[in-house]
């Protein structure tokens, strides 16, 4: 659960860094391709230094492809949604995925979620809604659809990532996932006329931070879902928009409202309850 929290923290920094990348003249396609390329190079470095044997995922190819597809759905769906709808509303739609993961995993293992589990997940979602206070004034079906695709991608990532990491190991899963992401995002970037590089120094620094935080976030995500059940791990990712909100308030000197503080408290309470459930020994 702590490792999942580190992953959420890293990805929250990525969101803020991306803002400076865009303001420096770059675009989302270049950012997504750059962070995939850096992650792939770091995965290759891990393989080289650890002298691990790369195993082609025979028998698990569909699992790796599904995991990678889910991550790409998040990257491109989330990125596209904020073009058409407010960021806060896009986040609300995307972060329906922890609740969906709870019921998908229950369906897979043929069990009914415990009432306290359901309450924890719903409480976290309500808290997220209060913390972000989305605007419903300007909705666009394209944005809603894109954010929904990202949410489905989140479900796929958490469910297939856990099984891929357990079968192939952390390093092998990370390597194959980033290999696929590298080629797909490169093709998309070139098709969009990129790369479009930052034009000022702060943009380059922000791009580097975004790539590093993305790599740390994805690697620790794979480690987390290998060690704890996907439902509990996915709930921790409600920390990501919460941390992004806090970071923006610190860097941009925004002021949080009392409703946002209440929403944040609900999220933290739900995560603490889920953490106790995940680490409690079975009866």
N, C-alpha and C positions, 0 to 999 in steps of 0.2 A: 504493500500500500504506500509505503514511503517512496519507493522507486517510481511508482505511478505519479505521486505528487511532484517528484523531480521532473518527470516528463511533462506534466502539465505546466510547471513553472517555466521550463525551457520554451515550450510552444507559445506561452503567453508573451515572452520577450520577443519571440519571432514576429508576432502581430504588430507590436509597436515599432520594431526595427523596419518592418515592411513599409510602414507609413513614410518614413524618411527616405527609403529607397525610391518610392513613387514620386515624392516631392522633388527628388534630385534628377528626375528626367527618365527614370527607368519605367518598366511596366511589369505587370504580374506574370506574363509568360516568361520573361527573362529571369525573374526571381525564382519561379518554380523550377525552371530548368537548371539554374545555377546551383540551387540547394540540392537538387537531385544529383548533379555532377559531383559536388563536393562530398556528399554522403557516399557515393559510389567509390570515389577515390579513397576515402577513409576506410571503407569496407575492404577494399583491396589491400590497404596498409595493415589492417588487422590480420588478414589472411597471411600476409607475408611475414609479419613479425611473430605471430603465434605459431606459424608453420602448421596450421590446421589444413586438413585435406578437404578440398571442396568436393562435396558430393552432389552430383546431379540429382534433383529431386524426383527420381523415378518412383512412381506410385504416389507421389505427393505433388505432382506437377499442377493438378487442378487446384489444390489447396494454396500453393504459392501464387498461382495466377489470380485466384479469387482475392487473396490478401492484397496483392499489388493493385488489382482493379479497385478494391475498396478504398485504398489510400489515394489513388488517382481521382476517384469520385469525390473524395473530400477536397483535395487540392483544387481541382478545376470547378467543382460545383460551388464550393464556398466562395471561391474567388469571383465567380461569375455573378453570384446572387447579390453581392453588395453593389453591383453596378446598377441594379434595378430597384432594390428595396433598401430601407435603412439598415445599417449594420446591426443595430440592436435586435431588429426583428429577424434578420438572417440568423443571428446567434440563437435566438429562441427556437426557431425551427430546427436548426442543426442539432441543438442539445436535447432534442427529444430522443436521441439515440440511446442514452443510458437506460431510459425506461424500456425502450424496445429491446435492448440487449437482455434485460432481466427476463422478459417473457419469452424471447427467442431461445435463450439458454434453458429455461424451464421446459419449453416444448421439446428441445433436443434430448434432454435427460429424463423427460417424462415425469416431471414433478410440478406440483403447484407451488408458486412462490409463497413464502411465509408472509403473513399480514404485515409484520414489522419491516420486511424488505420492501414491500410495495409502498408502504407509508413513507419510508426513507427516500425512495426514488421520486415519488410524487412531491414530497416536501422540498427536495433539492430543485425540482423543476419549477415549483411555485416561487422558491427563493430566487432562482435565476431570473424569472419573469419580473419580480419586484426590483432586483438589483439593476437590471438593464432598462426597465421601463420603456419598452419599445413604442414606436409611433406607428399607428395604423392608418395614417392619413394618406399615404401614397404607396399603395400596394400594386404590384405588377406580377402577373401570373408567371412570367419568365423568372423573376427573382425567387418567388415561392417554390417553383419547380426545381430550380437549381439548388436551393437550400435543402429541399427534401431529398434530392439525389445525394447530397453530401451526408445527410442524416442516415440514409440507407447504407452509404459507404462506411460510416462509423460502425454500424452494426456488423457489417461484413468484416471490417478490420479487427474488431474485438473478438469475434467468434472464430474466424479462421486463423488469426494471428496467434492465438493461444495454442491451437492444435498444431500449427506449423512449427512453432518454437519448441514444443514438446517433442515432436518427431524428428526435426532436423537440427535442433540446437539453435542458440541465439545467433552465432556468427554466420552460419549457413543461411538462416532465414533472412538476416539483414542483408547479406551479400546479394542473394537472388532477387529480393524485393527491390533493392536500389539499382540493380542491373536493368530490370524491366522499367523502372521509373525513369532512369537516365535516358534510355532510347526513346521512350514515348514522349517525355517532356521536351527532348531535343527536337524531335520531329514537329511537335506542335509549335514550339518557339520559332523554328525556321519557317514553318508554314504561315505564321503570323507576321513574318517580315523581320524578325529579330536576328541577333540580339540587340536590345536597346539598352545601352550601358549608362550608368549614372554620369552626370556631367560635373558634379562637385565632389569634394573630398568626403564630406559627411555621408554622401550616398554610398561611396565605396566601403567606408567603415560599417555602415548599417547593413550593407549587403553581406559583408563578412560575418557580422554578428548573426544575421538571419540564417545564413548557411550553417554556422556552428551550432546555433540553438536548435535548428531543425534536425541536425544529425544527432545531437544529444537526446532530443525529445523522442525521435523515432526509435533509437537504440534502447533507451530506457523503457519505452513502451513495450517493446518486444520482450525485454527481461521481465517486466511487471506481469504481463499476461501469461507468461510461462509459469510464474510463481503463485499467482492467485487467480481465482475464477474470473472470467471475463466480465460478469455483471458487477462485481465489487470494484474491479479496476476501472470500469467505464464510469462509475459514479464519481470517482476521484477527479475525472476530467472536467467536472463542473467547476473545479478550481481555476481552470484555464481562463474563461472569460472574467471570472472574479479577480484574478491576478492582473489580467490585462486592464481592467477598470481601475484597480489600485495603482498600477504603473502609470497609466495615463493621468490619473489625478496627481501623482507625484511629479512627473516630468512636465506635464502641461498645466499644472497648478489648477486643475478642475476641482470643484467642490462637490462632495457626495451629499445626497439628501438623506433624511432620516429613513425614508422608505428603502433606499439602497442599502443602508446599514442593516435594516431588518432582514432584507432579502439575503444579504451576505451571511448573517447569523444563521438563517435557516439552512443554507447550503452547508456551512461548516458543521452544524448539528447533524444533518443527514449523513455526511461523510464519516463523522465520528461513530455514529451508530452502525453504519455499514462496515466500518473498519473492525469494530468489535465482533460483528457477525462473521466476518471473513477469517478472523484469527482465533475464534472460539473453537475448542475441540468439539468433535461430533459427540452427541449423547450416547 
